[in-house]
Amino acid sequence: MQKADFLIVGGSTAGTTAAEVIRGLNPDATIFIVTEENHEQYSRVLIPHFIRHKTAREQVFLKKPEWYSGKNINLLKGLRAIKLDTSSKTVEFSNGEQINYGKLLIAVGGDVIKSDVPGSDLENILYMRTIENAEKIIEVAGKSKSAVIIGGGFIGMEFSSCFKVNGIEDITVLVREPYYWASKLDEDSSKVLVSILENNGVKVLCEEEVDHFSGEGRVSGVKTKSGKEFNCEVVGVGIGIKSKFDWLEG
């Protein structure tokens, strides 16, 4: 069993910044960062810019391997925390390894909320959270001409521009709210935003909720609960994120 004076679960901005600050305050402490990602820290904010070909892939990454080694910070990648035992001060990870800690910081951020309607496991139903998601969007969008976007928040809007830049011509956005960005804007402001989208070839339909996705292996259509049907080659889902705290139960 490995031992850490400071164990940080989560390797994005919060966890990595914490490790850097701790190292500055305590030159001799043993510091571990454990992350589910298979990469060093990168910027989620830059992911849409990468998809739109405004930022190179390497520019998305904020830390290189030598940064961790130079600060004597142990980075363990591709591992998920599955159990916390506060009595023994240990965290168990998905590879069966346990780490004993002096202090524990939980900085796991959030994972995308995935659609759970029938057909959600079809190919080309895409999310925008990780660098792998971004690479998949570029690959699929470059081969597609029609798309449906589920969700009218920031990620839905990013999907609109990312799909457009990568050559998708027919884009429809479906939102459950009475008007676009209802949780953030008044209705008049929403109309201005929708007008900009529509002038750029993006259709917005409100008060529409997905009933199911159709297709044989790969998505080919979306049907809403109101009975409308939309043919498409790709779907972008942006319905929020949530944190994984099931490993902290008890």
PENORZI-V646017 format. One record per residue. N is the residue number from 1. OMEGA is omega in whole degrees, 0 to 359 (999 if undefined). Layout:
<<N OMEGA> <N OMEGA>>
This chain:
<<1 177> <2 181> <3 180> <4 170> <5 178> <6 177> <7 180> <8 178> <9 184> <10 188> <11 178> <12 190> <13 184> <14 183> <15 182> <16 177> <17 178> <18 180> <19 180> <20 180> <21 179> <22 180> <23 179> <24 180> <25 185> <26 186> <27 188> <28 184> <29 172> <30 185> <31 175> <32 166> <33 176> <34 184> <35 174> <36 180> <37 176> <38 185> <39 167> <40 184> <41 172> <42 185> <43 174> <44 179> <45 183> <46 183> <47 178> <48 178> <49 176> <50 180> <51 180> <52 176> <53 176> <54 182> <55 178> <56 182> <57 183> <58 179> <59 178> <60 184> <61 184> <62 181> <63 176> <64 182> <65 183> <66 177> <67 181> <68 181> <69 180> <70 179> <71 180> <72 176> <73 181> <74 179> <75 176> <76 187> <77 174> <78 181> <79 180> <80 176> <81 182> <82 181> <83 175> <84 175> <85 184> <86 180> <87 178> <88 182> <89 178> <90 171> <91 177> <92 183> <93 189> <94 177> <95 180> <96 181> <97 174> <98 176> <99 176> <100 185> <101 169> <102 175> <103 181> <104 173> <105 177> <106 184> <107 191> <108 181> <109 182> <110 172> <111 179> <112 169> <113 183> <114 177> <115 180> <116 178> <117 180> <118 180> <119 184> <120 180> <121 179> <122 176> <123 177> <124 165> <125 197> <126 177> <127 182> <128 181> <129 185> <130 177> <131 176> <132 175> <133 182> <134 180> <135 178> <136 179> <137 179> <138 181> <139 186> <140 183> <141 180> <142 181> <143 189> <144 179> <145 182> <146 183> <147 170> <148 178> <149 180> <150 179> <151 186> <152 179> <153 181> <154 183> <155 176> <156 179> <157 177> <158 177> <159 182> <160 183> <161 180> <162 177> <163 183> <164 181> <165 182> <166 168> <167 178> <168 186> <169 186> <170 184> <171 178> <172 178> <173 178> <174 178> <175 181> <176 186> <177 180> <178 173> <179 186> <180 181> <181 183> <182 181> <183 186> <184 186> <185 168> <186 188> <187 180> <188 178> <189 178> <190 181> <191 177> <192 181> <193 180> <194 179> <195 178> <196 179> <197 183> <198 177> <199 177> <200 173> <201 179> <202 179> <203 180> <204 177> <205 183> <206 182> <207 177> <208 180> <209 184> <210 173> <211 176> <212 172> <213 178> <214 179> <215 177> <216 183> <217 181> <218 183> <219 177> <220 180> <221 177> <222 174> <223 181> <224 181> <225 177> <226 178> <227 179> <228 179> <229 182> <230 173> <231 180> <232 177> <233 182> <234 177> <235 172> <236 182> <237 176> <238 185> <239 174> <240 177> <241 175> <242 180> <243 178> <244 180> <245 182> <246 181> <247 178> <248 181> <249 180> <250 999>>
